[in-house]
């Protein structure tokens, strides 16, 4: 099916009407080629060098505690079935080395953190408190408790000393620049500074409590998204107290029928990626551990330590680039990248190079057809961006990565990887047209969101 000619203010003047017929043919061909990449990805991972990158990063980052856990979370998003049997055990050891960096801490030590930070005995602070953690985060653990007014709460507590360790690691982050620059030449000092700033925010639970309250208020009474309310008045720098939201874990969600997984996948996409374009702010940490399914069918989102607010001009630039790619406007996309300073050496990069590189990571949401996101497809999108063996992208990797776009690109890749774990299917492009073109919703969830947003115009969602 050919795309409709966009009629919104954002899309006026585009060439989509001219290329619509050819577009439909290309998109169908591309969809089939994307689904067929499974064996190619497996073959690449069968190569020794495909796993050396992870092992080298573990060796270099092995003492970086909270930060290395983030790397472990990324690698864990890629299905173990992608790794050939001969290397699976080695790859699993690599992941284990990352996750083993999390300290094993007795409850007495965690209790001391709570009482020191909140300056009162545990029994004074909470009417009930279960010493067995209900979840583990990269820099702390989560416990169940009850406030004296009867409110059930989740209490996230940092591991003792983890804040100082992470800050020390951040001061040394510059030492990684040479290694990162070899794999990703666009990893500039500005990008490192952006990473430092975001990770600093993650170890300040006072700021996270305020952020989570803000997001919970935005999505209050939403038909399919829920964010537990935060209680900054009960929180501190190392202790975060939020509303307790029961729900089944992502592992259990993965066992649900296909229709349920597709619905949840669309909700995940709308929350992480849709918020970026609609609100110009978003959670920068899509991950299965941050998603639960509530008993009423709504999807619960937690963990707002890595939260990014972007200037509208930067979001508009990304949307304009995606529209150019969706409409096969090579030259327009290339000029956008040159004007923005992304492409600095025009003598070595062509318009087609630029177009193909962008498509390698984003085409999953530009295909105008139902597309199942598999671990293979998600892994391929990631490898196309970072794998130095993909020679056709060598020159694009030497171009400039604007720091302000680091976490928006991360959200795309991490969301795709999370959807791959869910094996969700949707016409992701038709969904994204709501925020890229201002189209009317094409799905029932989109219509529910639109009706809710119309009742809450001040929230600008």
C-alpha positions in Angstrom: 0.0 0.0 0.0 1.4 3.4 -1.0 1.7 6.1 1.6 -0.8 8.8 1.8 0.4 12.2 0.7 1.1 14.1 3.9 -1.2 17.1 4.4 -0.1 18.4 7.8 1.7 21.7 8.2 5.0 19.8 8.9 4.9 17.8 5.7 3.8 20.5 3.2 6.2 20.8 0.2 7.5 17.3 0.5 8.0 15.1 -2.5 6.2 12.1 -1.1 3.4 12.4 -3.7 6.0 12.1 -6.5 7.8 9.1 -5.1 4.8 7.3 -3.5 4.5 4.5 -6.1 8.2 3.6 -6.1 8.3 4.0 -2.3 5.7 1.2 -1.9 7.7 -1.2 -4.0 11.0 -0.4 -2.2 9.4 -0.6 1.3 7.9 -4.0 0.6 11.3 -5.2 -0.7 13.1 -3.7 2.3 10.6 -5.3 4.7 11.4 -8.8 3.3 15.1 -8.2 3.4 15.0 -7.0 7.0 13.1 -10.1 8.1 15.6 -12.2 6.2 18.7 -10.8 8.0 18.7 -13.5 10.7 21.3 -15.7 9.1 23.5 -12.8 8.2 23.5 -11.6 11.8 24.2 -15.1 13.1 27.1 -15.4 10.7 28.6 -12.1 11.8 28.3 -13.1 15.4 30.0 -16.5 14.7 33.1 -14.5 13.8 35.5 -14.3 16.8 35.9 -10.5 16.3 32.1 -10.0 16.7 32.4 -10.9 20.4 35.8 -9.4 21.1 34.3 -5.9 21.3 32.1 -6.9 24.3 35.0 -8.7 26.0 37.3 -5.7 25.5 34.8 -3.4 26.9 34.3 -5.6 30.0 38.1 -5.7 30.5 38.4 -1.9 30.3 35.2 -1.1 32.2 35.5 -4.0 34.7 36.0 -1.8 37.7 33.3 0.8 36.8 30.5 -0.7 38.9 27.3 1.1 38.2 28.4 2.2 34.7 29.4 -1.3 33.6 26.0 -2.5 34.6 24.5 -0.3 31.9 26.7 -2.0 29.3 25.6 -5.4 30.7 22.0 -4.3 30.3 22.6 -3.4 26.7 24.2 -6.7 25.8 21.5 -8.6 27.6 18.9 -7.2 25.2 20.4 -9.3 22.4 18.9 -12.8 22.4 21.4 -15.5 23.4 20.1 -17.6 20.4 21.9 -15.2 18.1 25.2 -16.3 19.4 26.5 -19.6 17.9 26.6 -22.5 20.3 30.4 -22.7 20.1 30.6 -19.2 21.6 27.5 -19.1 23.7 29.2 -20.1 26.9 32.0 -17.5 26.4 29.4 -14.8 25.7 27.4 -15.8 28.8 30.6 -15.5 30.9 31.1 -12.0 29.4 27.6 -11.0 30.5 28.1 -12.6 33.9 31.3 -10.7 34.5 29.3 -7.5 33.9 26.4 -8.3 36.2 28.7 -9.7 38.9 30.0 -6.2 39.3 26.9 -5.5 41.4 27.9 -5.7 45.0 26.2 -8.3 47.3 25.1 -6.2 50.2 23.5 -7.4 53.5 20.3 -5.7 54.5 21.9 -4.2 57.6 24.2 -2.1 55.4 21.2 -1.0 53.2 19.2 -0.2 56.3 22.1 2.1 57.4 21.9 4.0 54.1 18.2 4.6 54.6 18.5 5.7 58.2 21.5 7.9 57.6 19.9 9.6 54.6 16.5 10.1 56.1 17.8 10.8 59.6 15.4 8.5 61.5 15.0 4.8 62.5 13.5 2.5 59.9 10.5 1.9 62.2 9.8 5.6 62.4 10.0 6.1 58.7 7.8 3.1 57.6 4.9 1.2 59.2 6.2 -2.0 57.5 9.3 -2.8 55.6 10.3 -6.1 53.9 14.1 -6.7 54.1 14.0 -9.0 51.1 14.5 -6.9 47.9 11.8 -7.2 45.2 14.2 -6.0 42.4 17.8 -5.0 41.7 18.8 -1.9 39.8 22.3 -1.1 38.4 23.2 1.0 41.4 20.9 -0.2 44.1 18.0 -2.5 45.2 14.3 -2.0 45.5 12.3 -3.0 48.6 8.6 -3.1 49.5 7.3 -0.9 52.4 4.2 0.8 53.8 4.0 4.3 55.0 2.2 5.1 58.2 -0.8 6.4 56.3 -1.2 3.0 54.7 0.3 3.8 51.3 2.3 0.8 49.8 5.6 2.0 48.5 8.6 0.8 46.5 11.9 2.0 48.2 15.0 2.1 45.9 18.2 2.3 48.0 21.7 2.8 46.6 24.4 0.4 47.4 26.7 1.9 50.1 29.5 3.9 48.4 28.2 3.4 44.9 27.7 7.1 44.4 31.3 7.9 45.2 32.5 5.0 43.0 30.5 6.2 40.0 31.7 9.8 40.4 35.2 8.5 40.5 34.6 6.5 37.4 33.0 9.5 35.7 36.2 11.5 36.4 38.2 8.8 34.7 35.8 8.5 31.8 38.1 10.5 29.6 40.6 7.7 29.7 38.2 5.7 27.6 38.1 8.2 24.8 40.9 6.7 22.7 39.3 3.2 22.8 35.8 4.5 22.1 37.2 6.8 19.4 38.6 3.8 17.5 35.2 2.1 17.3 33.1 5.3 17.1 35.2 8.3 15.8 32.2 10.6 16.4 32.5 9.9 20.2 33.8 13.5 20.9 34.6 15.2 24.2 31.2 16.8 23.9 29.6 13.4 23.8 31.6 12.3 26.9 30.4 15.4 28.7 26.8 14.5 27.9 27.4 11.0 29.3 28.9 12.4 32.5 26.0 14.8 33.0 23.4 12.1 32.5 25.1 9.6 34.8 25.6 12.2 37.5 21.8 12.6 37.4 21.3 8.9 37.8 22.9 8.8 41.2 20.9 11.7 42.6 17.6 10.2 43.8 16.4 13.6 44.9 16.3 14.7 41.3 14.9 11.4 40.1 12.0 11.8 42.6 11.1 15.2 41.2 11.4 13.9 37.6 9.2 10.8 38.3 6.5 13.0 40.0 6.6 15.2 36.9 6.1 12.3 34.5 3.5 10.6 36.7 1.5 13.8 36.7 1.8 14.1 32.9 0.4 10.6 32.4 -2.2 10.6 35.3 -5.4 8.8 34.3 -3.9 7.7 30.9 -5.8 4.7 29.4 -2.8 2.4 28.9 0.3 4.1 30.4 0.9 4.4 34.2 3.9 5.9 36.1 4.1 5.3 39.8 3.8 8.5 41.8 7.0 9.6 43.6 7.2 11.0 47.1 10.1 13.5 47.2 9.2 14.4 50.8 10.1 10.8 51.8 13.1 10.6 49.5 16.8 11.7 49.7 20.0 11.6 47.6 20.3 7.8 48.1 16.8 6.7 48.9 13.9 7.0 46.4 10.3 6.3 47.6 7.6 5.8 45.1 4.1 4.4 44.9 4.2 0.6 44.8 2.7 -0.7 41.5 2.2 -4.4 41.3 2.5 -6.1 37.9 4.0 -9.0 36.1 7.6 -8.8 34.9 8.8 -8.5 31.4 9.9 -12.2 31.4 6.3 -13.1 32.1 5.0 -10.6 29.4 7.2 -12.5 26.9 5.1 -15.6 27.4 1.8 -13.9 26.7 -0.2 -14.5 23.4 1.0 -12.6 20.3 -1.9 -10.1 20.3 -1.1 -9.1 23.9 2.7 -8.7 23.1 1.9 -6.6 20.1 -0.3 -4.3 22.2 2.3 -3.9 24.9 5.0 -3.4 22.2 3.0 -0.5 20.7 2.6 1.0 24.2 6.4 0.8 24.8 7.1 2.5 21.5 4.6 5.2 22.2 5.9 5.9 25.7 9.7 6.0 24.9 9.8 7.3 21.3 6.5 9.1 21.1 7.2 11.1 24.3 10.4 12.4 22.7 8.7 14.0 19.8 5.5 15.0 21.5 6.9 16.3 24.8 10.6 17.1 23.8 11.5 15.1 26.9 11.8 11.4 27.5 13.1 8.6 29.6 16.6 7.7 28.2 16.7 4.1 29.6 14.3 1.8 27.7 14.9 -1.7 29.2 12.8 -4.8 30.0 13.6 -4.3 33.7 11.8 -1.0 33.6 8.5 -2.3 32.3 5.7 -4.1 34.1 2.1 -5.1 33.1 -0.4 -3.9 35.7 -3.5 -6.1 36.6 -5.7 -3.6 34.8 -3.8 -4.0 31.5 -1.9 -0.7 31.6 1.8 -0.8 31.2 3.9 0.4 34.2 7.1 2.4 33.5 9.7 2.9 36.2 13.2 4.3 36.6 13.6 7.9 35.6 17.2 8.5 36.7 18.3 9.0 33.0 15.8 11.6 31.8 16.5 13.9 28.9 14.9 17.2 28.0 15.8 18.4 24.5 15.5 21.8 22.8 12.5 21.7 20.4 14.8 22.8 17.6 16.8 19.6 18.0 13.7 17.4 18.1 12.4 19.2 14.9 15.7 18.5 13.2 15.4 14.8 14.0 11.8 14.7 12.8 12.8 16.5 9.6 15.6 14.0 8.9 13.3 11.0 9.5 10.7 12.5 7.1 13.4 13.0 4.5 14.5 9.4 4.9 10.9 8.1 4.8 10.4 9.9 1.6 13.7 8.9 0.0 14.9 12.4 -0.3 18.6 11.6 -0.3 19.8 15.1 -1.2 17.6 16.9 1.3 18.7 14.6 4.1 22.4 15.1 3.1 22.0 18.9 3.2 20.3 18.8 6.5 23.2 16.8 7.9 25.8 19.2 6.4 24.0 22.3 7.7 23.7 20.8 11.2 27.5 20.0 11.2 27.0 16.3 11.4 28.8 15.8 8.1 32.0 17.8 8.1 34.0 16.2 5.3 31.7 16.4 2.2 34.5 15.0 0.0 34.2 11.5 1.5 30.5 11.1 2.2 27.8 11.0 -0.5 24.1 11.7 -0.1 23.5 8.0 -0.6 26.0 7.1 2.1 24.2 9.4 4.5 20.8 8.0 3.6 21.8 4.4 3.9 23.6 4.9 7.2 20.5 6.6 8.8 18.2 3.8 7.4 20.5 1.1 8.8 19.3 2.0 12.3 15.9 3.6 11.8 14.3 1.7 8.8 12.3 -0.5 11.2 10.1 2.5 11.9 10.0 3.7 8.3 8.7 0.5 6.7 5.0 1.1 5.8 3.8 -2.4 6.6 3.4 -4.7 9.6 6.9 -5.5 10.7 7.8 -8.0 13.4 10.7 -6.8 15.5 13.0 -9.8 16.3 16.2 -10.0 18.3 18.0 -10.5 14.9 16.6 -7.3 13.5 17.4 -5.3 16.6 20.9 -6.7 16.8 21.5 -5.9 13.2 20.4 -2.3 13.6 22.9 -2.0 16.5 25.8 -3.8 14.8 25.3 -1.7 11.6 26.0 1.4 13.7 29.0 0.2 15.8 30.5 -2.8 14.0 33.8 -1.6 12.3 33.6 -4.4 9.8 30.7 -2.8 8.0 33.0 -1.0 5.6 30.3 1.0 3.7 29.7 3.1 6.9 33.3 3.8 7.6 33.2 7.4 6.5 29.9 8.2 8.2 31.4 7.0 11.5 34.1 9.6 11.2 31.5 12.4 11.1 30.5 14.5 14.1 28.0 13.1 16.6 26.1 16.1 18.1 26.1 15.5 21.9 22.5 16.7 22.2 21.3 13.7 20.0 23.2 11.0 21.9 20.3 9.9 24.1 17.6 10.3 21.5 19.5 7.8 19.3 20.1 5.6 22.3 16.3 5.6 22.9 15.6 4.4 19.3 18.1 1.5 19.5 17.2 0.5 23.1 13.5 0.6 22.3 14.0 -1.5 19.2 16.0 -4.0 21.2 13.3 -4.2 23.9 10.7 -4.8 21.2 12.9 -7.5 19.8 12.8 -9.3 23.1 9.1 -9.0 23.0 8.9 -10.1 19.3 6.2 -7.5 18.8 4.6 -6.7 15.5 3.1 -3.4 14.3 3.2 -0.9 11.5 5.6 1.2 13.4 5.7 3.8 10.6 2.0 4.4 10.7 2.2 4.9 14.5 5.1 7.3 14.1 3.3 9.4 11.5 1.2 10.8 14.4 4.2 12.7 15.7 6.2 13.0 12.5 3.4 14.2 10.2 0.5 15.0 12.5 -1.6 12.2 11.0 -4.8 10.9 12.6 -4.1 7.7 14.7 -4.1 4.5 12.7 -4.5 2.2 15.7 -7.0 1.8 18.5 -4.4 2.7 21.1 -3.6 5.8 19.1 -7.3 6.8 19.2 -7.4 6.2 22.9 -4.4 8.4 23.5 -5.8 11.1 21.3 -9.1 11.1 23.2 -7.2 11.3 26.5 -4.9 14.1 25.2 -7.9 16.1 24.1 -9.2 16.0 27.6 -5.9 17.2 28.9 -4.7 19.9 26.5 -2.4 21.5 29.1 -0.2 18.4 29.2 0.7 18.9 25.5 0.8 15.1 24.8 
